[in-house]
Amino acid sequence: MNVNEWLRAIAGLFVMASVALGYYVHPGFFLFTGFVGLNLFQSAFSRWCPMMSILRMLGVRE
């Protein structure tokens, strides 16, 4: 898997986990869902995502 595939998988995992936690544990976890969505939105315009930088540092191929 390359950086883009890893990014999509991690974002999807974060969204699903935070929705489940918001539903079953505490509604405050929905804020994390919003944070992930906002980060994805800003990365569409800035072409920069913190998770991609982390994945590159971990050696994930382009």
CHARMM-style PDB file with segment names, atoms N, HN, CA, C and O in Angstrom:
ATOM      1  N   MET     1       0.845  -1.189   0.000  1.00  0.00      PROA
ATOM      2  CA  MET     1       0.000   0.000   0.000  1.00  0.00      PROA
ATOM      3  C   MET     1       0.884   1.245   0.000  1.00  0.00      PROA
ATOM      4  O   MET     1       1.943   1.274   0.627  1.00  0.00      PROA
ATOM      5  N   ASN     2       0.425   2.275  -0.720  1.00  0.00      PROA
ATOM      6  HN  ASN     2      -0.436   2.252  -1.229  1.00  0.00      PROA
ATOM      7  CA  ASN     2       1.188   3.511  -0.737  1.00  0.00      PROA
ATOM      8  C   ASN     2       0.603   4.508   0.273  1.00  0.00      PROA
ATOM      9  O   ASN     2      -0.338   4.189   1.000  1.00  0.00      PROA
ATOM     10  N   VAL     3       1.174   5.715   0.304  1.00  0.00      PROA
ATOM     11  HN  VAL     3       1.938   5.973  -0.287  1.00  0.00      PROA
ATOM     12  CA  VAL     3       0.779   6.724   1.297  1.00  0.00      PROA
ATOM     13  C   VAL     3      -0.707   7.075   1.170  1.00  0.00      PROA
ATOM     14  O   VAL     3      -1.409   7.168   2.176  1.00  0.00      PROA
ATOM     15  N   ASN     4      -1.187   7.269  -0.061  1.00  0.00      PROA
ATOM     16  HN  ASN     4      -0.617   7.194  -0.879  1.00  0.00      PROA
ATOM     17  CA  ASN     4      -2.591   7.646  -0.240  1.00  0.00      PROA
ATOM     18  C   ASN     4      -3.544   6.550   0.236  1.00  0.00      PROA
ATOM     19  O   ASN     4      -4.569   6.845   0.851  1.00  0.00      PROA
ATOM     20  N   GLU     5      -3.218   5.309  -0.041  1.00  0.00      PROA
ATOM     21  HN  GLU     5      -2.385   5.070  -0.540  1.00  0.00      PROA
ATOM     22  CA  GLU     5      -4.076   4.208   0.407  1.00  0.00      PROA
ATOM     23  C   GLU     5      -4.076   4.094   1.929  1.00  0.00      PROA
ATOM     24  O   GLU     5      -5.121   3.885   2.545  1.00  0.00      PROA
ATOM     25  N   TRP     6      -2.892   4.234   2.529  1.00  0.00      PROA
ATOM     26  HN  TRP     6      -2.043   4.404   2.029  1.00  0.00      PROA
ATOM     27  CA  TRP     6      -2.808   4.212   3.993  1.00  0.00      PROA
ATOM     28  C   TRP     6      -3.616   5.363   4.594  1.00  0.00      PROA
ATOM     29  O   TRP     6      -4.327   5.178   5.582  1.00  0.00      PROA
ATOM     30  N   LEU     7      -3.506   6.537   4.003  1.00  0.00      PROA
ATOM     31  HN  LEU     7      -2.929   6.688   3.200  1.00  0.00      PROA
ATOM     32  CA  LEU     7      -4.226   7.703   4.510  1.00  0.00      PROA
ATOM     33  C   LEU     7      -5.731   7.465   4.489  1.00  0.00      PROA
ATOM     34  O   LEU     7      -6.419   7.757   5.467  1.00  0.00      PROA
ATOM     35  N   ARG     8      -6.240   6.944   3.399  1.00  0.00      PROA
ATOM     36  HN  ARG     8      -5.681   6.707   2.605  1.00  0.00      PROA
ATOM     37  CA  ARG     8      -7.679   6.671   3.308  1.00  0.00      PROA
ATOM     38  C   ARG     8      -8.122   5.614   4.319  1.00  0.00      PROA
ATOM     39  O   ARG     8      -9.185   5.733   4.929  1.00  0.00      PROA
ATOM     40  N   ALA     9      -7.304   4.592   4.486  1.00  0.00      PROA
ATOM     41  HN  ALA     9      -6.441   4.496   3.990  1.00  0.00      PROA
ATOM     42  CA  ALA     9      -7.640   3.534   5.447  1.00  0.00      PROA
ATOM     43  C   ALA     9      -7.649   4.072   6.876  1.00  0.00      PROA
ATOM     44  O   ALA     9      -8.553   3.761   7.652  1.00  0.00      PROA
ATOM     45  N   ILE    10      -6.655   4.871   7.222  1.00  0.00      PROA
ATOM     46  HN  ILE    10      -5.921   5.124   6.592  1.00  0.00      PROA
ATOM     47  CA  ILE    10      -6.578   5.420   8.582  1.00  0.00      PROA
ATOM     48  C   ILE    10      -7.718   6.404   8.826  1.00  0.00      PROA
ATOM     49  O   ILE    10      -8.337   6.375   9.890  1.00  0.00      PROA
ATOM     50  N   ALA    11      -8.007   7.275   7.855  1.00  0.00      PROA
ATOM     51  HN  ALA    11      -7.505   7.298   6.990  1.00  0.00      PROA
ATOM     52  CA  ALA    11      -9.111   8.229   8.016  1.00  0.00      PROA
ATOM     53  C   ALA    11     -10.441   7.487   8.184  1.00  0.00      PROA
ATOM     54  O   ALA    11     -11.252   7.851   9.036  1.00  0.00      PROA
ATOM     55  N   GLY    12     -10.661   6.464   7.385  1.00  0.00      PROA
ATOM     56  HN  GLY    12     -10.002   6.168   6.693  1.00  0.00      PROA
ATOM     57  CA  GLY    12     -11.884   5.682   7.518  1.00  0.00      PROA
ATOM     58  C   GLY    12     -11.990   4.997   8.868  1.00  0.00      PROA
ATOM     59  O   GLY    12     -13.060   4.967   9.475  1.00  0.00      PROA
ATOM     60  N   LEU    13     -10.880   4.449   9.334  1.00  0.00      PROA
ATOM     61  HN  LEU    13     -10.010   4.474   8.841  1.00  0.00      PROA
ATOM     62  CA  LEU    13     -10.853   3.807  10.648  1.00  0.00      PROA
ATOM     63  C   LEU    13     -11.155   4.817  11.750  1.00  0.00      PROA
ATOM     64  O   LEU    13     -11.951   4.537  12.647  1.00  0.00      PROA
ATOM     65  N   PHE    14     -10.520   6.001  11.688  1.00  0.00      PROA
ATOM     66  HN  PHE    14      -9.874   6.228  10.960  1.00  0.00      PROA
ATOM     67  CA  PHE    14     -10.767   7.033  12.697  1.00  0.00      PROA
ATOM     68  C   PHE    14     -12.220   7.478  12.705  1.00  0.00      PROA
ATOM     69  O   PHE    14     -12.807   7.660  13.771  1.00  0.00      PROA
ATOM     70  N   VAL    15     -12.803   7.652  11.534  1.00  0.00      PROA
ATOM     71  HN  VAL    15     -12.326   7.504  10.667  1.00  0.00      PROA
ATOM     72  CA  VAL    15     -14.199   8.088  11.459  1.00  0.00      PROA
ATOM     73  C   VAL    15     -15.121   7.017  12.043  1.00  0.00      PROA
ATOM     74  O   VAL    15     -15.984   7.320  12.866  1.00  0.00      PROA
ATOM     75  N   MET    16     -14.941   5.788  11.623  1.00  0.00      PROA
ATOM     76  HN  MET    16     -14.239   5.541  10.954  1.00  0.00      PROA
ATOM     77  CA  MET    16     -15.815   4.717  12.125  1.00  0.00      PROA
ATOM     78  C   MET    16     -15.653   4.507  13.631  1.00  0.00      PROA
ATOM     79  O   MET    16     -16.638   4.307  14.342  1.00  0.00      PROA
ATOM     80  N   ALA    17     -14.412   4.552  14.115  1.00  0.00      PROA
ATOM     81  HN  ALA    17     -13.612   4.715  13.538  1.00  0.00      PROA
ATOM     82  CA  ALA    17     -14.172   4.380  15.556  1.00  0.00      PROA
ATOM     83  C   ALA    17     -14.784   5.528  16.353  1.00  0.00      PROA
ATOM     84  O   ALA    17     -15.395   5.301  17.398  1.00  0.00      PROA
ATOM     85  N   SER    18     -14.623   6.755  15.869  1.00  0.00      PROA
ATOM     86  HN  SER    18     -14.127   6.939  15.021  1.00  0.00      PROA
ATOM     87  CA  SER    18     -15.159   7.885  16.632  1.00  0.00      PROA
ATOM     88  C   SER    18     -16.687   7.935  16.589  1.00  0.00      PROA
ATOM     89  O   SER    18     -17.315   8.375  17.552  1.00  0.00      PROA
ATOM     90  N   VAL    19     -17.284   7.495  15.501  1.00  0.00      PROA
ATOM     91  HN  VAL    19     -16.775   7.137  14.718  1.00  0.00      PROA
ATOM     92  CA  VAL    19     -18.753   7.420  15.461  1.00  0.00      PROA
ATOM     93  C   VAL    19     -19.246   6.364  16.446  1.00  0.00      PROA
ATOM     94  O   VAL    19     -20.213   6.594  17.173  1.00  0.00      PROA
ATOM     95  N   ALA    20     -18.589   5.214  16.470  1.00  0.00      PROA
ATOM     96  HN  ALA    20     -17.804   5.028  15.879  1.00  0.00      PROA
ATOM     97  CA  ALA    20     -18.984   4.164  17.416  1.00  0.00      PROA
ATOM     98  C   ALA    20     -18.794   4.628  18.856  1.00  0.00      PROA
ATOM     99  O   ALA    20     -19.661   4.405  19.701  1.00  0.00      PROA
ATOM    100  N   LEU    21     -17.661   5.275  19.137  1.00  0.00      PROA
ATOM    101  HN  LEU    21     -16.957   5.457  18.451  1.00  0.00      PROA
ATOM    102  CA  LEU    21     -17.424   5.770  20.497  1.00  0.00      PROA
ATOM    103  C   LEU    21     -18.418   6.865  20.871  1.00  0.00      PROA
ATOM    104  O   LEU    21     -18.867   6.933  22.016  1.00  0.00      PROA
ATOM    105  N   GLY    22     -18.762   7.720  19.913  1.00  0.00      PROA
ATOM    106  HN  GLY    22     -18.398   7.664  18.983  1.00  0.00      PROA
ATOM    107  CA  GLY    22     -19.743   8.768  20.168  1.00  0.00      PROA
ATOM    108  C   GLY    22     -21.119   8.208  20.450  1.00  0.00      PROA
ATOM    109  O   GLY    22     -21.865   8.759  21.259  1.00  0.00      PROA
ATOM    110  N   TYR    23     -21.456   7.135  19.800  1.00  0.00      PROA
ATOM    111  HN  TYR    23     -20.850   6.687  19.143  1.00  0.00      PROA
ATOM    112  CA  TYR    23     -22.772   6.519  19.991  1.00  0.00      PROA
ATOM    113  C   TYR    23     -22.837   5.708  21.287  1.00  0.00      PROA
ATOM    114  O   TYR    23     -23.804   5.808  22.042  1.00  0.00      PROA
ATOM    115  N   TYR    24     -21.801   4.904  21.538  1.00  0.00      PROA
ATOM    116  HN  TYR    24     -21.015   4.823  20.925  1.00  0.00      PROA
ATOM    117  CA  TYR    24     -21.841   3.976  22.674  1.00  0.00      PROA
ATOM    118  C   TYR    24     -21.221   4.516  23.958  1.00  0.00      PROA
ATOM    119  O   TYR    24     -21.594   4.068  25.042  1.00  0.00      PROA
ATOM    120  N   VAL    25     -20.295   5.456  23.874  1.00  0.00      PROA
ATOM    121  HN  VAL    25     -19.993   5.820  22.993  1.00  0.00      PROA
ATOM    122  CA  VAL    25     -19.577   5.898  25.069  1.00  0.00      PROA
ATOM    123  C   VAL    25     -19.985   7.308  25.487  1.00  0.00      PROA
ATOM    124  O   VAL    25     -20.551   7.509  26.562  1.00  0.00      PROA
ATOM    125  N   HSD    26     -19.692   8.284  24.623  1.00  0.00      PROA
ATOM    126  HN  HSD    26     -19.232   8.121  23.750  1.00  0.00      PROA
ATOM    127  CA  HSD    26     -19.988   9.673  24.970  1.00  0.00      PROA
ATOM    128  C   HSD    26     -20.080  10.495  23.686  1.00  0.00      PROA
ATOM    129  O   HSD    26     -19.247  10.340  22.794  1.00  0.00      PROA
ATOM    130  N   PRO    27     -21.078  11.364  23.585  1.00  0.00      PROA
ATOM    131  CA  PRO    27     -21.243  12.168  22.366  1.00  0.00      PROA
ATOM    132  C   PRO    27     -20.055  13.082  22.054  1.00  0.00      PROA
ATOM    133  O   PRO    27     -19.915  13.538  20.919  1.00  0.00      PROA
ATOM    134  N   GLY    28     -19.214  13.351  23.024  1.00  0.00      PROA
ATOM    135  HN  GLY    28     -19.327  12.981  23.946  1.00  0.00      PROA
ATOM    136  CA  GLY    28     -18.047  14.187  22.796  1.00  0.00      PROA
ATOM    137  C   GLY    28     -17.096  13.611  21.760  1.00  0.00      PROA
ATOM    138  O   GLY    28     -16.318  14.354  21.161  1.00  0.00      PROA
ATOM    139  N   PHE    29     -17.142  12.308  21.537  1.00  0.00      PROA
ATOM    140  HN  PHE    29     -17.774  11.704  22.023  1.00  0.00      PROA
ATOM    141  CA  PHE    29     -16.281  11.689  20.533  1.00  0.00      PROA
ATOM    142  C   PHE    29     -16.652  12.112  19.108  1.00  0.00      PROA
ATOM    143  O   PHE    29     -15.851  11.953  18.186  1.00  0.00      PROA
ATOM    144  N   PHE    30     -17.856  12.645  18.925  1.00  0.00      PROA
ATOM    145  HN  PHE    30     -18.507  12.774  19.673  1.00  0.00      PROA
ATOM    146  CA  PHE    30     -18.228  13.137  17.603  1.00  0.00      PROA
ATOM    147  C   PHE    30     -17.374  14.340  17.195  1.00  0.00      PROA
ATOM    148  O   PHE    30     -17.247  14.635  16.007  1.00  0.00      PROA
ATOM    149  N   LEU    31     -16.795  15.026  18.161  1.00  0.00      PROA
ATOM    150  HN  LEU    31     -16.898  14.786  19.127  1.00  0.00      PROA
ATOM    151  CA  LEU    31     -15.886  16.129  17.844  1.00  0.00      PROA
ATOM    152  C   LEU    31     -14.659  15.614  17.095  1.00  0.00      PROA
ATOM    153  O   LEU    31     -14.136  16.292  16.211  1.00  0.00      PROA
ATOM    154  N   PHE    32     -14.207  14.427  17.448  1.00  0.00      PROA
ATOM    155  HN  PHE    32     -14.632  13.876  18.167  1.00  0.00      PROA
ATOM    156  CA  PHE    32     -13.069  13.839  16.741  1.00  0.00      PROA
ATOM    157  C   PHE    32     -13.443  13.513  15.298  1.00  0.00      PROA
ATOM    158  O   PHE    32     -12.629  13.674  14.388  1.00  0.00      PROA
ATOM    159  N   THR    33     -14.678  13.055  15.094  1.00  0.00      PROA
ATOM    160  HN  THR    33     -15.338  12.925  15.834  1.00  0.00      PROA
ATOM    161  CA  THR    33     -15.159  12.810  13.731  1.00  0.00      PROA
ATOM    162  C   THR    33     -15.110  14.104  12.927  1.00  0.00      PROA
ATOM    163  O   THR    33     -14.675  14.112  11.776  1.00  0.00      PROA
ATOM    164  N   GLY    34     -15.552  15.185  13.531  1.00  0.00      PROA
ATOM    165  HN  GLY    34     -15.906  15.180  14.467  1.00  0.00      PROA
ATOM    166  CA  GLY    34     -15.503  16.484  12.874  1.00  0.00      PROA
ATOM    167  C   GLY    34     -14.082  16.929  12.583  1.00  0.00      PROA
ATOM    168  O   GLY    34     -13.814  17.502  11.526  1.00  0.00      PROA
ATOM    169  N   PHE    35     -13.166  16.670  13.514  1.00  0.00      PROA
ATOM    170  HN  PHE    35     -13.384  16.205  14.372  1.00  0.00      PROA
ATOM    171  CA  PHE    35     -11.769  17.033  13.312  1.00  0.00      PROA
ATOM    172  C   PHE    35     -11.178  16.291  12.109  1.00  0.00      PROA
ATOM    173  O   PHE    35     -10.473  16.886  11.294  1.00  0.00      PROA
ATOM    174  N   VAL    36     -11.465  15.010  12.002  1.00  0.00      PROA
ATOM    175  HN  VAL    36     -12.039  14.527  12.664  1.00  0.00      PROA
ATOM    176  CA  VAL    36     -10.954  14.224  10.872  1.00  0.00      PROA
ATOM    177  C   VAL    36     -11.527  14.767   9.566  1.00  0.00      PROA
ATOM    178  O   VAL    36     -10.796  14.930   8.589  1.00  0.00      PROA
ATOM    179  N   GLY    37     -12.815  15.045   9.543  1.00  0.00      PROA
ATOM    180  HN  GLY    37     -13.409  14.913  10.337  1.00  0.00      PROA
ATOM    181  CA  GLY    37     -13.436  15.595   8.340  1.00  0.00      PROA
ATOM    182  C   GLY    37     -12.874  16.960   7.971  1.00  0.00      PROA
ATOM    183  O   GLY    37     -12.625  17.229   6.796  1.00  0.00      PROA
ATOM    184  N   LEU    38     -12.673  17.818   8.949  1.00  0.00      PROA
ATOM    185  HN  LEU    38     -12.876  17.600   9.904  1.00  0.00      PROA
ATOM    186  CA  LEU    38     -12.108  19.136   8.695  1.00  0.00      PROA
ATOM    187  C   LEU    38     -10.683  19.032   8.166  1.00  0.00      PROA
ATOM    188  O   LEU    38     -10.296  19.783   7.271  1.00  0.00      PROA
ATOM    189  N   ASN    39      -9.904  18.108   8.714  1.00  0.00      PROA
ATOM    190  HN  ASN    39     -10.218  17.499   9.441  1.00  0.00      PROA
ATOM    191  CA  ASN    39      -8.536  17.909   8.247  1.00  0.00      PROA
ATOM    192  C   ASN    39      -8.517  17.407   6.802  1.00  0.00      PROA
ATOM    193  O   ASN    39      -7.699  17.861   6.002  1.00  0.00      PROA
ATOM    194  N   LEU    40      -9.403  16.484   6.467  1.00  0.00      PROA
ATOM    195  HN  LEU    40     -10.068  16.116   7.118  1.00  0.00      PROA
ATOM    196  CA  LEU    40      -9.494  16.009   5.091  1.00  0.00      PROA
ATOM    197  C   LEU    40      -9.897  17.146   4.151  1.00  0.00      PROA
ATOM    198  O   LEU    40      -9.386  17.249   3.036  1.00  0.00      PROA
ATOM    199  N   PHE    41     -10.813  17.993   4.608  1.00  0.00      PROA
ATOM    200  HN  PHE    41     -11.229  17.909   5.514  1.00  0.00      PROA
ATOM    201  CA  PHE    41     -11.264  19.118   3.794  1.00  0.00      PROA
ATOM    202  C   PHE    41     -10.134  20.112   3.536  1.00  0.00      PROA
ATOM    203  O   PHE    41      -9.931  20.540   2.400  1.00  0.00      PROA
ATOM    204  N   GLN    42      -9.401  20.477   4.579  1.00  0.00      PROA
ATOM    205  HN  GLN    42      -9.565  20.129   5.502  1.00  0.00      PROA
ATOM    206  CA  GLN    42      -8.305  21.435   4.394  1.00  0.00      PROA
ATOM    207  C   GLN    42      -7.197  20.847   3.546  1.00  0.00      PROA
ATOM    208  O   GLN    42      -6.549  21.577   2.797  1.00  0.00      PROA
ATOM    209  N   SER    43      -6.959  19.553   3.641  1.00  0.00      PROA
ATOM    210  HN  SER    43      -7.485  18.960   4.250  1.00  0.00      PROA
ATOM    211  CA  SER    43      -5.880  18.941   2.854  1.00  0.00      PROA
ATOM    212  C   SER    43      -6.217  18.933   1.362  1.00  0.00      PROA
ATOM    213  O   SER    43      -5.314  18.879   0.527  1.00  0.00      PROA
ATOM    214  N   ALA    44      -7.493  18.985   1.024  1.00  0.00      PROA
ATOM    215  HN  ALA    44      -8.226  19.028   1.702  1.00  0.00      PROA
ATOM    216  CA  ALA    44      -7.879  19.047  -0.379  1.00  0.00      PROA
ATOM    217  C   ALA    44      -7.434  20.363  -1.010  1.00  0.00      PROA
ATOM    218  O   ALA    44      -7.136  20.410  -2.203  1.00  0.00      PROA
ATOM    219  N   PHE    45      -7.389  21.424  -0.219  1.00  0.00      PROA
ATOM    220  HN  PHE    45      -7.631  21.386   0.750  1.00  0.00      PROA
ATOM    221  CA  PHE    45      -7.014  22.734  -0.734  1.00  0.00      PROA
ATOM    222  C   PHE    45      -5.545  23.058  -0.524  1.00  0.00      PROA
ATOM    223  O   PHE    45      -4.923  23.694  -1.375  1.00  0.00      PROA
ATOM    224  N   SER    46      -4.986  22.630   0.595  1.00  0.00      PROA
ATOM    225  HN  SER    46      -5.491  22.113   1.286  1.00  0.00      PROA
ATOM    226  CA  SER    46      -3.587  22.960   0.894  1.00  0.00      PROA
ATOM    227  C   SER    46      -2.616  21.914   0.347  1.00  0.00      PROA
ATOM    228  O   SER    46      -1.415  22.166   0.247  1.00  0.00      PROA
ATOM    229  N   ARG    47      -3.145  20.735  -0.007  1.00  0.00      PROA
ATOM    230  HN  ARG    47      -4.121  20.531   0.074  1.00  0.00      PROA
ATOM    231  CA  ARG    47      -2.323  19.618  -0.492  1.00  0.00      PROA
ATOM    232  C   ARG    47      -1.296  19.186   0.557  1.00  0.00      PROA
ATOM    233  O   ARG    47      -0.227  18.684   0.208  1.00  0.00      PROA
ATOM    234  N   TRP    48      -1.617  19.381   1.848  1.00  0.00      PROA
ATOM    235  HN  TRP    48      -2.485  19.789   2.131  1.00  0.00      PROA
ATOM    236  CA  TRP    48      -0.752  18.956   2.942  1.00  0.00      PROA
ATOM    237  C   TRP    48      -1.619  18.321   4.014  1.00  0.00      PROA
ATOM    238  O   TRP    48      -2.666  18.854   4.382  1.00  0.00      PROA
ATOM    239  N   CYS    49      -1.170  17.173   4.510  1.00  0.00      PROA
ATOM    240  HN  CYS    49      -0.320  16.740   4.211  1.00  0.00      PROA
ATOM    241  CA  CYS    49      -1.894  16.461   5.557  1.00  0.00      PROA
ATOM    242  C   CYS    49      -0.879  15.964   6.576  1.00  0.00      PROA
ATOM    243  O   CYS    49       0.106  15.331   6.195  1.00  0.00      PROA
ATOM    244  N   PRO    50      -1.091  16.232   7.854  1.00  0.00      PROA
ATOM    245  CA  PRO    50      -0.144  15.784   8.875  1.00  0.00      PROA
ATOM    246  C   PRO    50       0.065  14.270   8.874  1.00  0.00      PROA
ATOM    247  O   PRO    50       1.184  13.804   9.088  1.00  0.00      PROA
ATOM    248  N   MET    51      -0.988  13.503   8.637  1.00  0.00      PROA
ATOM    249  HN  MET    51      -1.897  13.881   8.462  1.00  0.00      PROA
ATOM    250  CA  MET    51      -0.848  12.048   8.648  1.00  0.00      PROA
ATOM    251  C   MET    51       0.056  11.572   7.522  1.00  0.00      PROA
ATOM    252  O   MET    51       0.790  10.598   7.690  1.00  0.00      PROA
ATOM    253  N   MET    52       0.016  12.240   6.381  1.00  0.00      PROA
ATOM    254  HN  MET    52      -0.580  13.031   6.244  1.00  0.00      PROA
ATOM    255  CA  MET    52       0.898  11.852   5.278  1.00  0.00      PROA
ATOM    256  C   MET    52       2.357  12.086   5.654  1.00  0.00      PROA
ATOM    257  O   MET    52       3.225  11.291   5.296  1.00  0.00      PROA
ATOM    258  N   SER    53       2.631  13.171   6.372  1.00  0.00      PROA
ATOM    259  HN  SER    53       1.925  13.818   6.662  1.00  0.00      PROA
ATOM    260  CA  SER    53       3.992  13.435   6.835  1.00  0.00      PROA
ATOM    261  C   SER    53       4.450  12.344   7.791  1.00  0.00      PROA
ATOM    262  O   SER    53       5.592  11.889   7.721  1.00  0.00      PROA
ATOM    263  N   ILE    54       3.566  11.927   8.676  1.00  0.00      PROA
ATOM    264  HN  ILE    54       2.638  12.296   8.733  1.00  0.00      PROA
ATOM    265  CA  ILE    54       3.896  10.862   9.635  1.00  0.00      PROA
ATOM    266  C   ILE    54       4.156   9.552   8.900  1.00  0.00      PROA
ATOM    267  O   ILE    54       5.116   8.843   9.202  1.00  0.00      PROA
ATOM    268  N   LEU    55       3.300   9.238   7.938  1.00  0.00      PROA
ATOM    269  HN  LEU    55       2.520   9.814   7.692  1.00  0.00      PROA
ATOM    270  CA  LEU    55       3.481   7.993   7.182  1.00  0.00      PROA
ATOM    271  C   LEU    55       4.795   7.992   6.408  1.00  0.00      PROA
ATOM    272  O   LEU    55       5.471   6.966   6.334  1.00  0.00      PROA
ATOM    273  N   ARG    56       5.160   9.135   5.832  1.00  0.00      PROA
ATOM    274  HN  ARG    56       4.611   9.969   5.892  1.00  0.00      PROA
ATOM    275  CA  ARG    56       6.437   9.215   5.117  1.00  0.00      PROA
ATOM    276  C   ARG    56       7.610   9.023   6.069  1.00  0.00      PROA
ATOM    277  O   ARG    56       8.589   8.363   5.720  1.00  0.00      PROA
ATOM    278  N   MET    57       7.521   9.597   7.278  1.00  0.00      PROA
ATOM    279  HN  MET    57       6.726  10.133   7.562  1.00  0.00      PROA
ATOM    280  CA  MET    57       8.591   9.417   8.269  1.00  0.00      PROA
ATOM    281  C   MET    57       8.711   7.952   8.684  1.00  0.00      PROA
ATOM    282  O   MET    57       9.798   7.487   9.026  1.00  0.00      PROA
ATOM    283  N   LEU    58       7.597   7.231   8.653  1.00  0.00      PROA
ATOM    284  HN  LEU    58       6.714   7.610   8.375  1.00  0.00      PROA
ATOM    285  CA  LEU    58       7.610   5.816   9.001  1.00  0.00      PROA
ATOM    286  C   LEU    58       8.084   4.921   7.846  1.00  0.00      PROA
ATOM    287  O   LEU    58       8.218   3.708   8.002  1.00  0.00      PROA
ATOM    288  N   GLY    59       8.330   5.536   6.700  1.00  0.00      PROA
ATOM    289  HN  GLY    59       8.220   6.522   6.574  1.00  0.00      PROA
ATOM    290  CA  GLY    59       8.889   4.807   5.588  1.00  0.00      PROA
ATOM    291  C   GLY    59       7.895   4.219   4.610  1.00  0.00      PROA
ATOM    292  O   GLY    59       8.255   3.352   3.815  1.00  0.00      PROA
ATOM    293  N   VAL    60       6.648   4.673   4.649  1.00  0.00      PROA
ATOM    294  HN  VAL    60       6.355   5.378   5.295  1.00  0.00      PROA
ATOM    295  CA  VAL    60       5.653   4.194   3.695  1.00  0.00      PROA
ATOM    296  C   VAL    60       6.003   4.775   2.328  1.00  0.00      PROA
ATOM    297  O   VAL    60       6.305   5.962   2.213  1.00  0.00      PROA
ATOM    298  N   ARG    61       5.962   3.949   1.312  1.00  0.00      PROA
ATOM    299  HN  ARG    61       5.717   2.984   1.406  1.00  0.00      PROA
ATOM    300  CA  ARG    61       6.363   4.386  -0.022  1.00  0.00      PROA
ATOM    301  C   ARG    61       5.295   5.283  -0.642  1.00  0.00      PROA
ATOM    302  O   ARG    61       4.112   5.209  -0.310  1.00  0.00      PROA
ATOM    303  N   GLU    62       5.756   6.126  -1.547  1.00  0.00      PROA
ATOM    304  HN  GLU    62       6.717   6.186  -1.817  1.00  0.00      PROA
ATOM    305  CA  GLU    62       4.865   7.025  -2.266  1.00  0.00      PROA
ATOM    306  C   GLU    62       4.040   6.211  -3.216  1.00  0.00      PROA
ATOM    307  OT1 GLU    62       3.208   6.760  -3.937  1.00  0.00      PROA
TER     308      GLU     62
END
